[in-house]
Amino acid sequence: MVTIALDAMGSDRHPAPDVEGAVLAAREFGVHIKLVGDETALKTELARHNTAGLAIEILHAPEVLTMEDKGLALALKARRKNAKNSMAVAIDLVKNGQADAFVTAGNTGAAMVTAYFRLGVLPGVDLPALAPVFPTATGSCVVLDIGANPEVKPHNLLQFAIMGSVYAQKVRGIANPKVGLISNGEEEGKGNNLVKEATPLLKESGLNYYGNVEGKEVIGGLVDVAVTDGFTGNVMLKTSEAVAKLLTDKIKEAVMNGGLAAKLGGLLIKPAMAEVKALMDPDAHGAAPLLGVNGLVFIGHGRSNSTAIKNAIRVAAEAAQAQVLTAIREAIANSLASQSHDEASA
């Protein structure tokens, strides 16, 4: 049975959505959940649900990392050996082999820093990358990085591509993922120095490298994995979310203010609109993996509801069952071995 360590004090409305999501996941997916947080609050919340036959336990953590935790203060709380905050306690369960994956809907920066200090990075990986799944015209695309590293080097993009390809294959079920390099033009030679210098590394990587892609190619579904620096990726993510919300809000507004004919038309297209909404619903994906740290870490939105928490646990369990961490380790090691061989042959 897969065991998930859940930061039950993570969401904006903790612990209600976190606990309910854990109950739903334990019942639907048959996973073992370790709820980490204030024991009294969690016992009270858990008592509201029918947990008969479910593998759910509570581990006490008296402290919580919040949006106010930043900079040096955050680093100290994240790396302190005997840290008592819910993120650190839950991540230590993964580190010590007592859980297969960690899930939180808490402060993204705090989760990344805590995971980095307590788990470390995989051999051959310099920087971890946050890798959400973008909905596309043909399915989905893993985009990384979307905020963990505003500035990166060309070899970091190669590492991102390897990790993203493994994740797309193991969790998304894509046999030979196509990898794109996000740029301001499709043609090779376009882009800034980072893109230009990363291009030969990706071409020679042995990955199924597609080439440069603009945002429209990513959303159009031409690639399964898209790599970029965290600054560009974060802007792309937030812009995409804002545009999706704008379009749905404007359609609703036009239907409501367009008179009887528009309202009747709105009723007719309601099922289709529900499908579109589901496609863009972040709750369906639950959380994004932080790839590159030495453990499975999944980070969701602070506004996550119980459905989002449930799906975050589902995705984390799928990654554990697919042995994503082992596969990434092997892929990075093979890449390093190939580079060493090429350098020796040169």
ChimeraX attribute file (.defattr): number of C-alpha atoms within 10 A of each C-alpha:
attribute: neighborCount
match mode: 1-to-1
recipient: residues
	/A:1	11
	/A:2	16
	/A:3	25
	/A:4	29
	/A:5	31
	/A:6	32
	/A:7	31
	/A:8	34
	/A:9	30
	/A:10	31
	/A:11	23
	/A:12	18
	/A:13	13
	/A:14	22
	/A:15	22
	/A:16	21
	/A:17	25
	/A:18	31
	/A:19	27
	/A:20	21
	/A:21	23
	/A:22	32
	/A:23	24
	/A:24	21
	/A:25	24
	/A:26	23
	/A:27	18
	/A:28	12
	/A:29	16
	/A:30	17
	/A:31	21
	/A:32	23
	/A:33	23
	/A:34	23
	/A:35	28
	/A:36	27
	/A:37	28
	/A:38	20
	/A:39	15
	/A:40	12
	/A:41	15
	/A:42	23
	/A:43	14
	/A:44	12
	/A:45	17
	/A:46	21
	/A:47	9
	/A:48	11
	/A:49	12
	/A:50	10
	/A:51	14
	/A:52	8
	/A:53	9
	/A:54	18
	/A:55	17
	/A:56	20
	/A:57	14
	/A:58	19
	/A:59	19
	/A:60	18
	/A:61	22
	/A:62	15
	/A:63	16
	/A:64	18
	/A:65	22
	/A:66	16
	/A:67	11
	/A:68	10
	/A:69	16
	/A:70	16
	/A:71	11
	/A:72	9
	/A:73	10
	/A:74	18
	/A:75	16
	/A:76	15
	/A:77	20
	/A:78	26
	/A:79	17
	/A:80	13
	/A:81	11
	/A:82	10
	/A:83	17
	/A:84	19
	/A:85	21
	/A:86	28
	/A:87	31
	/A:88	28
	/A:89	24
	/A:90	29
	/A:91	29
	/A:92	21
	/A:93	19
	/A:94	23
	/A:95	20
	/A:96	10
	/A:97	11
	/A:98	15
	/A:99	23
	/A:100	25
	/A:101	26
	/A:102	30
	/A:103	31
	/A:104	31
	/A:105	29
	/A:106	27
	/A:107	22
	/A:108	21
	/A:109	18
	/A:110	23
	/A:111	25
	/A:112	20
	/A:113	21
	/A:114	24
	/A:115	28
	/A:116	21
	/A:117	16
	/A:118	21
	/A:119	20
	/A:120	19
	/A:121	18
	/A:122	19
	/A:123	14
	/A:124	14
	/A:125	23
	/A:126	16
	/A:127	21
	/A:128	26
	/A:129	31
	/A:130	28
	/A:131	29
	/A:132	25
	/A:133	22
	/A:134	23
	/A:135	20
	/A:136	19
	/A:137	13
	/A:138	12
	/A:139	15
	/A:140	22
	/A:141	29
	/A:142	26
	/A:143	32
	/A:144	33
	/A:145	31
	/A:146	24
	/A:147	21
	/A:148	22
	/A:149	20
	/A:150	14
	/A:151	13
	/A:152	16
	/A:153	15
	/A:154	19
	/A:155	16
	/A:156	22
	/A:157	27
	/A:158	25
	/A:159	27
	/A:160	27
	/A:161	29
	/A:162	23
	/A:163	27
	/A:164	31
	/A:165	27
	/A:166	26
	/A:167	26
	/A:168	22
	/A:169	18
	/A:170	20
	/A:171	19
	/A:172	20
	/A:173	11
	/A:174	14
	/A:175	11
	/A:176	13
	/A:177	23
	/A:178	20
	/A:179	27
	/A:180	28
	/A:181	28
	/A:182	25
	/A:183	23
	/A:184	14
	/A:185	13
	/A:186	17
	/A:187	12
	/A:188	13
	/A:189	14
	/A:190	13
	/A:191	17
	/A:192	10
	/A:193	12
	/A:194	17
	/A:195	23
	/A:196	17
	/A:197	16
	/A:198	18
	/A:199	22
	/A:200	12
	/A:201	16
	/A:202	24
	/A:203	14
	/A:204	11
	/A:205	17
	/A:206	11
	/A:207	16
	/A:208	18
	/A:209	19
	/A:210	18
	/A:211	19
	/A:212	24
	/A:213	22
	/A:214	17
	/A:215	15
	/A:216	10
	/A:217	17
	/A:218	24
	/A:219	18
	/A:220	16
	/A:221	17
	/A:222	21
	/A:223	25
	/A:224	28
	/A:225	33
	/A:226	32
	/A:227	30
	/A:228	31
	/A:229	25
	/A:230	21
	/A:231	16
	/A:232	19
	/A:233	24
	/A:234	21
	/A:235	13
	/A:236	15
	/A:237	16
	/A:238	12
	/A:239	12
	/A:240	17
	/A:241	15
	/A:242	11
	/A:243	11
	/A:244	15
	/A:245	14
	/A:246	12
	/A:247	11
	/A:248	14
	/A:249	12
	/A:250	11
	/A:251	14
	/A:252	15
	/A:253	11
	/A:254	14
	/A:255	18
	/A:256	13
	/A:257	11
	/A:258	14
	/A:259	10
	/A:260	11
	/A:261	9
	/A:262	14
	/A:263	16
	/A:264	13
	/A:265	12
	/A:266	19
	/A:267	12
	/A:268	11
	/A:269	11
	/A:270	12
	/A:271	11
	/A:272	12
	/A:273	16
	/A:274	10
	/A:275	11
	/A:276	13
	/A:277	14
	/A:278	12
	/A:279	17
	/A:280	17
	/A:281	15
	/A:282	21
	/A:283	20
	/A:284	16
	/A:285	23
	/A:286	29
	/A:287	30
	/A:288	25
	/A:289	26
	/A:290	24
	/A:291	28
	/A:292	28
	/A:293	24
	/A:294	22
	/A:295	27
	/A:296	27
	/A:297	27
	/A:298	28
	/A:299	27
	/A:300	26
	/A:301	21
	/A:302	16
	/A:303	16
	/A:304	26
	/A:305	21
	/A:306	22
	/A:307	20
	/A:308	24
	/A:309	34
	/A:310	28
	/A:311	23
	/A:312	31
	/A:313	32
	/A:314	23
	/A:315	23
	/A:316	29
	/A:317	27
	/A:318	17
	/A:319	22
	/A:320	22
	/A:321	14
	/A:322	15
	/A:323	16
	/A:324	23
	/A:325	21
	/A:326	13
	/A:327	16
	/A:328	23
	/A:329	19
	/A:330	14
	/A:331	18
	/A:332	20
	/A:333	16
	/A:334	12
	/A:335	17
	/A:336	14
	/A:337	12
	/A:338	15
	/A:339	15
	/A:340	12
	/A:341	11
	/A:342	10
	/A:343	9
	/A:344	8
	/A:345	7
	/A:346	6
